[in-house]
Amino acid sequence: MKDKKFSPLTIICVIIGICWVVSIVGIGYFISHPEIIGHWFSRLISGFK
């Protein structure tokens, strides 16, 4: 077998997989800690100003 590099499709799939896991964990965490959403949301809004 030749030593081949990761194809762009493989990299995209890995990135999507990581993002999917992070979003599932993040949603579950935010549901159990709703005050964190308000804290980060206010920081996000103040960051855009």
CHARMM-style PDB file with segment names, atoms N, HN, CA, C and O in Angstrom:
ATOM      1  N   MET     1       0.833  -1.207   0.000  1.00  0.00      PROA
ATOM      2  CA  MET     1       0.000   0.000   0.000  1.00  0.00      PROA
ATOM      3  C   MET     1       0.864   1.251   0.000  1.00  0.00      PROA
ATOM      4  O   MET     1       1.863   1.341   0.713  1.00  0.00      PROA
ATOM      5  N   LYS     2       0.456   2.210  -0.814  1.00  0.00      PROA
ATOM      6  HN  LYS     2      -0.356   2.137  -1.393  1.00  0.00      PROA
ATOM      7  CA  LYS     2       1.181   3.487  -0.838  1.00  0.00      PROA
ATOM      8  C   LYS     2       0.797   4.324   0.381  1.00  0.00      PROA
ATOM      9  O   LYS     2      -0.319   4.246   0.893  1.00  0.00      PROA
ATOM     10  N   ASP     3       1.755   5.119   0.819  1.00  0.00      PROA
ATOM     11  HN  ASP     3       2.662   5.182   0.403  1.00  0.00      PROA
ATOM     12  CA  ASP     3       1.491   6.009   1.943  1.00  0.00      PROA
ATOM     13  C   ASP     3       0.794   7.256   1.412  1.00  0.00      PROA
ATOM     14  O   ASP     3       1.433   8.134   0.831  1.00  0.00      PROA
ATOM     15  N   LYS     4      -0.512   7.329   1.614  1.00  0.00      PROA
ATOM     16  HN  LYS     4      -1.031   6.617   2.086  1.00  0.00      PROA
ATOM     17  CA  LYS     4      -1.269   8.472   1.081  1.00  0.00      PROA
ATOM     18  C   LYS     4      -1.727   9.395   2.205  1.00  0.00      PROA
ATOM     19  O   LYS     4      -1.969   8.970   3.335  1.00  0.00      PROA
ATOM     20  N   LYS     5      -1.837  10.666   1.854  1.00  0.00      PROA
ATOM     21  HN  LYS     5      -1.641  11.011   0.936  1.00  0.00      PROA
ATOM     22  CA  LYS     5      -2.272  11.666   2.821  1.00  0.00      PROA
ATOM     23  C   LYS     5      -3.792  11.620   2.964  1.00  0.00      PROA
ATOM     24  O   LYS     5      -4.490  11.001   2.160  1.00  0.00      PROA
ATOM     25  N   PHE     6      -4.276  12.278   3.985  1.00  0.00      PROA
ATOM     26  HN  PHE     6      -3.709  12.781   4.637  1.00  0.00      PROA
ATOM     27  CA  PHE     6      -5.720  12.369   4.179  1.00  0.00      PROA
ATOM     28  C   PHE     6      -6.346  13.133   3.026  1.00  0.00      PROA
ATOM     29  O   PHE     6      -5.857  14.191   2.629  1.00  0.00      PROA
ATOM     30  N   SER     7      -7.424  12.592   2.496  1.00  0.00      PROA
ATOM     31  HN  SER     7      -7.822  11.733   2.818  1.00  0.00      PROA
ATOM     32  CA  SER     7      -8.142  13.295   1.434  1.00  0.00      PROA
ATOM     33  C   SER     7      -8.990  14.398   2.058  1.00  0.00      PROA
ATOM     34  O   SER     7      -9.368  14.297   3.225  1.00  0.00      PROA
ATOM     35  N   PRO     8      -9.297  15.453   1.298  1.00  0.00      PROA
ATOM     36  CA  PRO     8     -10.137  16.538   1.829  1.00  0.00      PROA
ATOM     37  C   PRO     8     -11.463  16.022   2.375  1.00  0.00      PROA
ATOM     38  O   PRO     8     -11.969  16.536   3.373  1.00  0.00      PROA
ATOM     39  N   LEU     9     -12.029  15.003   1.721  1.00  0.00      PROA
ATOM     40  HN  LEU     9     -11.619  14.585   0.910  1.00  0.00      PROA
ATOM     41  CA  LEU     9     -13.309  14.447   2.175  1.00  0.00      PROA
ATOM     42  C   LEU     9     -13.181  13.834   3.564  1.00  0.00      PROA
ATOM     43  O   LEU     9     -14.066  13.994   4.405  1.00  0.00      PROA
ATOM     44  N   THR    10     -12.073  13.130   3.800  1.00  0.00      PROA
ATOM     45  HN  THR    10     -11.355  13.000   3.117  1.00  0.00      PROA
ATOM     46  CA  THR    10     -11.838  12.523   5.116  1.00  0.00      PROA
ATOM     47  C   THR    10     -11.724  13.598   6.186  1.00  0.00      PROA
ATOM     48  O   THR    10     -12.297  13.464   7.267  1.00  0.00      PROA
ATOM     49  N   ILE    11     -10.984  14.667   5.889  1.00  0.00      PROA
ATOM     50  HN  ILE    11     -10.519  14.776   5.011  1.00  0.00      PROA
ATOM     51  CA  ILE    11     -10.799  15.770   6.832  1.00  0.00      PROA
ATOM     52  C   ILE    11     -12.139  16.432   7.141  1.00  0.00      PROA
ATOM     53  O   ILE    11     -12.436  16.735   8.297  1.00  0.00      PROA
ATOM     54  N   ILE    12     -12.953  16.657   6.097  1.00  0.00      PROA
ATOM     55  HN  ILE    12     -12.712  16.411   5.158  1.00  0.00      PROA
ATOM     56  CA  ILE    12     -14.274  17.270   6.275  1.00  0.00      PROA
ATOM     57  C   ILE    12     -15.151  16.382   7.157  1.00  0.00      PROA
ATOM     58  O   ILE    12     -15.836  16.873   8.054  1.00  0.00      PROA
ATOM     59  N   CYS    13     -15.125  15.067   6.897  1.00  0.00      PROA
ATOM     60  HN  CYS    13     -14.568  14.669   6.169  1.00  0.00      PROA
ATOM     61  CA  CYS    13     -15.920  14.132   7.699  1.00  0.00      PROA
ATOM     62  C   CYS    13     -15.494  14.152   9.160  1.00  0.00      PROA
ATOM     63  O   CYS    13     -16.338  14.116  10.056  1.00  0.00      PROA
ATOM     64  N   VAL    14     -14.194  14.210   9.404  1.00  0.00      PROA
ATOM     65  HN  VAL    14     -13.508  14.239   8.677  1.00  0.00      PROA
ATOM     66  CA  VAL    14     -13.684  14.260  10.776  1.00  0.00      PROA
ATOM     67  C   VAL    14     -14.130  15.548  11.464  1.00  0.00      PROA
ATOM     68  O   VAL    14     -14.562  15.520  12.617  1.00  0.00      PROA
ATOM     69  N   ILE    15     -14.026  16.683  10.756  1.00  0.00      PROA
ATOM     70  HN  ILE    15     -13.675  16.706   9.819  1.00  0.00      PROA
ATOM     71  CA  ILE    15     -14.434  17.975  11.312  1.00  0.00      PROA
ATOM     72  C   ILE    15     -15.925  17.967  11.641  1.00  0.00      PROA
ATOM     73  O   ILE    15     -16.334  18.418  12.711  1.00  0.00      PROA
ATOM     74  N   ILE    16     -16.745  17.444  10.704  1.00  0.00      PROA
ATOM     75  HN  ILE    16     -16.413  17.077   9.835  1.00  0.00      PROA
ATOM     76  CA  ILE    16     -18.190  17.369  10.933  1.00  0.00      PROA
ATOM     77  C   ILE    16     -18.485  16.474  12.145  1.00  0.00      PROA
ATOM     78  O   ILE    16     -19.333  16.798  12.976  1.00  0.00      PROA
ATOM     79  N   GLY    17     -17.776  15.349  12.230  1.00  0.00      PROA
ATOM     80  HN  GLY    17     -17.087  15.085  11.555  1.00  0.00      PROA
ATOM     81  CA  GLY    17     -17.967  14.437  13.358  1.00  0.00      PROA
ATOM     82  C   GLY    17     -17.643  15.095  14.689  1.00  0.00      PROA
ATOM     83  O   GLY    17     -18.394  14.955  15.655  1.00  0.00      PROA
ATOM     84  N   ILE    18     -16.527  15.811  14.742  1.00  0.00      PROA
ATOM     85  HN  ILE    18     -15.918  15.924  13.957  1.00  0.00      PROA
ATOM     86  CA  ILE    18     -16.122  16.506  15.965  1.00  0.00      PROA
ATOM     87  C   ILE    18     -17.151  17.580  16.328  1.00  0.00      PROA
ATOM     88  O   ILE    18     -17.561  17.691  17.484  1.00  0.00      PROA
ATOM     89  N   CYS    19     -17.563  18.369  15.329  1.00  0.00      PROA
ATOM     90  HN  CYS    19     -17.230  18.278  14.391  1.00  0.00      PROA
ATOM     91  CA  CYS    19     -18.555  19.425  15.567  1.00  0.00      PROA
ATOM     92  C   CYS    19     -19.873  18.839  16.064  1.00  0.00      PROA
ATOM     93  O   CYS    19     -20.525  19.412  16.937  1.00  0.00      PROA
ATOM     94  N   TRP    20     -20.265  17.684  15.498  1.00  0.00      PROA
ATOM     95  HN  TRP    20     -19.735  17.219  14.789  1.00  0.00      PROA
ATOM     96  CA  TRP    20     -21.512  17.026  15.882  1.00  0.00      PROA
ATOM     97  C   TRP    20     -21.459  16.595  17.339  1.00  0.00      PROA
ATOM     98  O   TRP    20     -22.403  16.826  18.094  1.00  0.00      PROA
ATOM     99  N   VAL    21     -20.347  15.966  17.737  1.00  0.00      PROA
ATOM    100  HN  VAL    21     -19.580  15.778  17.124  1.00  0.00      PROA
ATOM    101  CA  VAL    21     -20.184  15.513  19.126  1.00  0.00      PROA
ATOM    102  C   VAL    21     -20.172  16.709  20.077  1.00  0.00      PROA
ATOM    103  O   VAL    21     -20.822  16.686  21.122  1.00  0.00      PROA
ATOM    104  N   VAL    22     -19.424  17.759  19.706  1.00  0.00      PROA
ATOM    105  HN  VAL    22     -18.895  17.778  18.857  1.00  0.00      PROA
ATOM    106  CA  VAL    22     -19.326  18.954  20.549  1.00  0.00      PROA
ATOM    107  C   VAL    22     -20.697  19.606  20.719  1.00  0.00      PROA
ATOM    108  O   VAL    22     -21.049  20.041  21.815  1.00  0.00      PROA
ATOM    109  N   SER    23     -21.475  19.674  19.626  1.00  0.00      PROA
ATOM    110  HN  SER    23     -21.189  19.321  18.735  1.00  0.00      PROA
ATOM    111  CA  SER    23     -22.796  20.297  19.698  1.00  0.00      PROA
ATOM    112  C   SER    23     -23.746  19.481  20.572  1.00  0.00      PROA
ATOM    113  O   SER    23     -24.521  20.053  21.339  1.00  0.00      PROA
ATOM    114  N   ILE    24     -23.695  18.146  20.466  1.00  0.00      PROA
ATOM    115  HN  ILE    24     -23.065  17.682  19.843  1.00  0.00      PROA
ATOM    116  CA  ILE    24     -24.554  17.288  21.297  1.00  0.00      PROA
ATOM    117  C   ILE    24     -24.209  17.470  22.776  1.00  0.00      PROA
ATOM    118  O   ILE    24     -25.095  17.634  23.615  1.00  0.00      PROA
ATOM    119  N   VAL    25     -22.914  17.439  23.083  1.00  0.00      PROA
ATOM    120  HN  VAL    25     -22.194  17.306  22.402  1.00  0.00      PROA
ATOM    121  CA  VAL    25     -22.465  17.620  24.466  1.00  0.00      PROA
ATOM    122  C   VAL    25     -22.813  19.026  24.958  1.00  0.00      PROA
ATOM    123  O   VAL    25     -23.275  19.202  26.085  1.00  0.00      PROA
ATOM    124  N   GLY    26     -22.585  20.025  24.095  1.00  0.00      PROA
ATOM    125  HN  GLY    26     -22.210  19.881  23.179  1.00  0.00      PROA
ATOM    126  CA  GLY    26     -22.867  21.414  24.449  1.00  0.00      PROA
ATOM    127  C   GLY    26     -24.338  21.663  24.722  1.00  0.00      PROA
ATOM    128  O   GLY    26     -24.687  22.352  25.681  1.00  0.00      PROA
ATOM    129  N   ILE    27     -25.212  21.100  23.874  1.00  0.00      PROA
ATOM    130  HN  ILE    27     -24.928  20.541  23.095  1.00  0.00      PROA
ATOM    131  CA  ILE    27     -26.658  21.270  24.064  1.00  0.00      PROA
ATOM    132  C   ILE    27     -27.088  20.630  25.388  1.00  0.00      PROA
ATOM    133  O   ILE    27     -27.841  21.227  26.157  1.00  0.00      PROA
ATOM    134  N   GLY    28     -26.605  19.419  25.645  1.00  0.00      PROA
ATOM    135  HN  GLY    28     -25.993  18.934  25.020  1.00  0.00      PROA
ATOM    136  CA  GLY    28     -26.935  18.744  26.899  1.00  0.00      PROA
ATOM    137  C   GLY    28     -26.442  19.523  28.112  1.00  0.00      PROA
ATOM    138  O   GLY    28     -27.119  19.587  29.137  1.00  0.00      PROA
ATOM    139  N   TYR    29     -25.251  20.116  27.986  1.00  0.00      PROA
ATOM    140  HN  TYR    29     -24.700  20.064  27.153  1.00  0.00      PROA
ATOM    141  CA  TYR    29     -24.678  20.894  29.084  1.00  0.00      PROA
ATOM    142  C   TYR    29     -25.477  22.170  29.327  1.00  0.00      PROA
ATOM    143  O   TYR    29     -25.743  22.536  30.471  1.00  0.00      PROA
ATOM    144  N   PHE    30     -25.860  22.853  28.229  1.00  0.00      PROA
ATOM    145  HN  PHE    30     -25.643  22.555  27.300  1.00  0.00      PROA
ATOM    146  CA  PHE    30     -26.619  24.096  28.358  1.00  0.00      PROA
ATOM    147  C   PHE    30     -28.012  23.857  28.919  1.00  0.00      PROA
ATOM    148  O   PHE    30     -28.531  24.691  29.660  1.00  0.00      PROA
ATOM    149  N   ILE    31     -28.633  22.710  28.569  1.00  0.00      PROA
ATOM    150  HN  ILE    31     -28.211  22.032  27.966  1.00  0.00      PROA
ATOM    151  CA  ILE    31     -29.963  22.399  29.100  1.00  0.00      PROA
ATOM    152  C   ILE    31     -29.892  22.226  30.618  1.00  0.00      PROA
ATOM    153  O   ILE    31     -30.800  22.640  31.338  1.00  0.00      PROA
ATOM    154  N   SER    32     -28.813  21.615  31.096  1.00  0.00      PROA
ATOM    155  HN  SER    32     -28.075  21.278  30.512  1.00  0.00      PROA
ATOM    156  CA  SER    32     -28.663  21.404  32.537  1.00  0.00      PROA
ATOM    157  C   SER    32     -28.112  22.639  33.258  1.00  0.00      PROA
ATOM    158  O   SER    32     -28.195  22.727  34.483  1.00  0.00      PROA
ATOM    159  N   HSD    33     -27.547  23.598  32.499  1.00  0.00      PROA
ATOM    160  HN  HSD    33     -27.479  23.526  31.504  1.00  0.00      PROA
ATOM    161  CA  HSD    33     -27.016  24.835  33.087  1.00  0.00      PROA
ATOM    162  C   HSD    33     -27.507  26.042  32.278  1.00  0.00      PROA
ATOM    163  O   HSD    33     -26.715  26.665  31.571  1.00  0.00      PROA
ATOM    164  N   PRO    34     -28.808  26.382  32.370  1.00  0.00      PROA
ATOM    165  CA  PRO    34     -29.344  27.461  31.523  1.00  0.00      PROA
ATOM    166  C   PRO    34     -28.731  28.833  31.791  1.00  0.00      PROA
ATOM    167  O   PRO    34     -28.705  29.676  30.893  1.00  0.00      PROA
ATOM    168  N   GLU    35     -28.240  29.073  33.000  1.00  0.00      PROA
ATOM    169  HN  GLU    35     -28.261  28.389  33.729  1.00  0.00      PROA
ATOM    170  CA  GLU    35     -27.667  30.396  33.309  1.00  0.00      PROA
ATOM    171  C   GLU    35     -26.402  30.664  32.505  1.00  0.00      PROA
ATOM    172  O   GLU    35     -26.043  31.820  32.280  1.00  0.00      PROA
ATOM    173  N   ILE    36     -25.716  29.596  32.066  1.00  0.00      PROA
ATOM    174  HN  ILE    36     -26.007  28.656  32.249  1.00  0.00      PROA
ATOM    175  CA  ILE    36     -24.493  29.776  31.274  1.00  0.00      PROA
ATOM    176  C   ILE    36     -24.822  30.391  29.915  1.00  0.00      PROA
ATOM    177  O   ILE    36     -24.050  31.192  29.388  1.00  0.00      PROA
ATOM    178  N   ILE    37     -25.982  30.009  29.344  1.00  0.00      PROA
ATOM    179  HN  ILE    37     -26.609  29.358  29.772  1.00  0.00      PROA
ATOM    180  CA  ILE    37     -26.373  30.572  28.041  1.00  0.00      PROA
ATOM    181  C   ILE    37     -26.500  32.090  28.155  1.00  0.00      PROA
ATOM    182  O   ILE    37     -25.970  32.822  27.319  1.00  0.00      PROA
ATOM    183  N   GLY    38     -27.195  32.558  29.180  1.00  0.00      PROA
ATOM    184  HN  GLY    38     -27.624  31.963  29.859  1.00  0.00      PROA
ATOM    185  CA  GLY    38     -27.374  33.997  29.377  1.00  0.00      PROA
ATOM    186  C   GLY    38     -26.044  34.707  29.564  1.00  0.00      PROA
ATOM    187  O   GLY    38     -25.838  35.806  29.048  1.00  0.00      PROA
ATOM    188  N   HSD    39     -25.144  34.075  30.303  1.00  0.00      PROA
ATOM    189  HN  HSD    39     -25.311  33.183  30.722  1.00  0.00      PROA
ATOM    190  CA  HSD    39     -23.824  34.666  30.565  1.00  0.00      PROA
ATOM    191  C   HSD    39     -23.031  34.808  29.272  1.00  0.00      PROA
ATOM    192  O   HSD    39     -22.498  35.880  28.987  1.00  0.00      PROA
ATOM    193  N   TRP    40     -22.949  33.723  28.480  1.00  0.00      PROA
ATOM    194  HN  TRP    40     -23.383  32.853  28.712  1.00  0.00      PROA
ATOM    195  CA  TRP    40     -22.181  33.761  27.242  1.00  0.00      PROA
ATOM    196  C   TRP    40     -22.859  34.621  26.192  1.00  0.00      PROA
ATOM    197  O   TRP    40     -22.192  35.287  25.401  1.00  0.00      PROA
ATOM    198  N   PHE    41     -24.218  34.607  26.184  1.00  0.00      PROA
ATOM    199  HN  PHE    41     -24.760  34.066  26.827  1.00  0.00      PROA
ATOM    200  CA  PHE    41     -24.952  35.402  25.199  1.00  0.00      PROA
ATOM    201  C   PHE    41     -24.716  36.887  25.432  1.00  0.00      PROA
ATOM    202  O   PHE    41     -24.531  37.643  24.478  1.00  0.00      PROA
ATOM    203  N   SER    42     -24.720  37.311  26.692  1.00  0.00      PROA
ATOM    204  HN  SER    42     -24.870  36.697  27.466  1.00  0.00      PROA
ATOM    205  CA  SER    42     -24.464  38.720  27.005  1.00  0.00      PROA
ATOM    206  C   SER    42     -23.019  39.096  26.665  1.00  0.00      PROA
ATOM    207  O   SER    42     -22.759  40.210  26.208  1.00  0.00      PROA
ATOM    208  N   ARG    43     -22.087  38.177  26.885  1.00  0.00      PROA
ATOM    209  HN  ARG    43     -22.299  37.273  27.256  1.00  0.00      PROA
ATOM    210  CA  ARG    43     -20.685  38.437  26.525  1.00  0.00      PROA
ATOM    211  C   ARG    43     -20.529  38.538  25.011  1.00  0.00      PROA
ATOM    212  O   ARG    43     -19.769  39.367  24.509  1.00  0.00      PROA
ATOM    213  N   LEU    44     -21.262  37.678  24.286  1.00  0.00      PROA
ATOM    214  HN  LEU    44     -21.878  37.005  24.694  1.00  0.00      PROA
ATOM    215  CA  LEU    44     -21.196  37.674  22.831  1.00  0.00      PROA
ATOM    216  C   LEU    44     -21.730  38.993  22.273  1.00  0.00      PROA
ATOM    217  O   LEU    44     -21.127  39.587  21.379  1.00  0.00      PROA
ATOM    218  N   ILE    45     -22.871  39.446  22.811  1.00  0.00      PROA
ATOM    219  HN  ILE    45     -23.361  38.963  23.537  1.00  0.00      PROA
ATOM    220  CA  ILE    45     -23.473  40.703  22.346  1.00  0.00      PROA
ATOM    221  C   ILE    45     -22.549  41.880  22.672  1.00  0.00      PROA
ATOM    222  O   ILE    45     -22.340  42.752  21.829  1.00  0.00      PROA
ATOM    223  N   SER    46     -21.998  41.910  23.882  1.00  0.00      PROA
ATOM    224  HN  SER    46     -22.168  41.201  24.566  1.00  0.00      PROA
ATOM    225  CA  SER    46     -21.107  43.010  24.258  1.00  0.00      PROA
ATOM    226  C   SER    46     -19.820  42.970  23.436  1.00  0.00      PROA
ATOM    227  O   SER    46     -19.183  44.003  23.228  1.00  0.00      PROA
ATOM    228  N   GLY    47     -19.437  41.787  22.970  1.00  0.00      PROA
ATOM    229  HN  GLY    47     -19.954  40.948  23.139  1.00  0.00      PROA
ATOM    230  CA  GLY    47     -18.247  41.659  22.136  1.00  0.00      PROA
ATOM    231  C   GLY    47     -18.449  42.234  20.745  1.00  0.00      PROA
ATOM    232  O   GLY    47     -17.500  42.718  20.128  1.00  0.00      PROA
ATOM    233  N   PHE    48     -19.695  42.185  20.240  1.00  0.00      PROA
ATOM    234  HN  PHE    48     -20.466  41.791  20.741  1.00  0.00      PROA
ATOM    235  CA  PHE    48     -19.978  42.705  18.905  1.00  0.00      PROA
ATOM    236  C   PHE    48     -20.107  44.224  18.887  1.00  0.00      PROA
ATOM    237  O   PHE    48     -19.954  44.844  17.835  1.00  0.00      PROA
ATOM    238  N   LYS    49     -20.387  44.827  20.036  1.00  0.00      PROA
ATOM    239  HN  LYS    49     -20.511  44.323  20.891  1.00  0.00      PROA
ATOM    240  CA  LYS    49     -20.577  46.282  20.076  1.00  0.00      PROA
ATOM    241  C   LYS    49     -19.247  47.017  19.926  1.00  0.00      PROA
ATOM    242  OT1 LYS    49     -19.217  48.247  19.938  1.00  0.00      PROA
TER     243      LYS     49
END
